[in-house]
């Protein structure tokens, strides 16, 4: 875990050391799919040549729980190389966190089976979110591909910081 934190810190420092040149956010809108531990839809609205607001609607599910989130981010875009930009930003999310029904069966020493059932329950989900990533605008098409890390701090469920879990790949159509 310590190596991962150092890698993220080093990546952030390297990316921040590039000059302040106008980024390539030429299209007003971009819509696409975000894939990773949480899957959903992403919409980006360009505010200026180097700033954007992004909304992500995502669902994350495993055997014990399901999370639905609506994330809002304010992003800064910087050029990295031809057709490549890097971006970082901050925001927050609201949604629901649902614990699924869990049924466990235990075999007792006398051969009988004990069944235990936990009832499903839902809770409000609130978090502070950040994002850092790189985006490649495919030159002859209106498509772009980005890879990002979106760490977040959950307030209600586990009150922990998730750093690596929210890794995502987004494919966007720019118009």
PyMOL commands that set and color helices and strands:
alter all, ss='L'
color gray80, all
select helices_A, chain A and resi 2-16
alter helices_A, ss='H'
color red, helices_A
select strands_A, chain A and resi 29-36+39-48+51-61+65-81+84-99+102-107+113-118+121-137+143-149+152-154+161-162+167-174
alter strands_A, ss='S'
color yellow, strands_A
deselect
rebuild
show_as cartoon
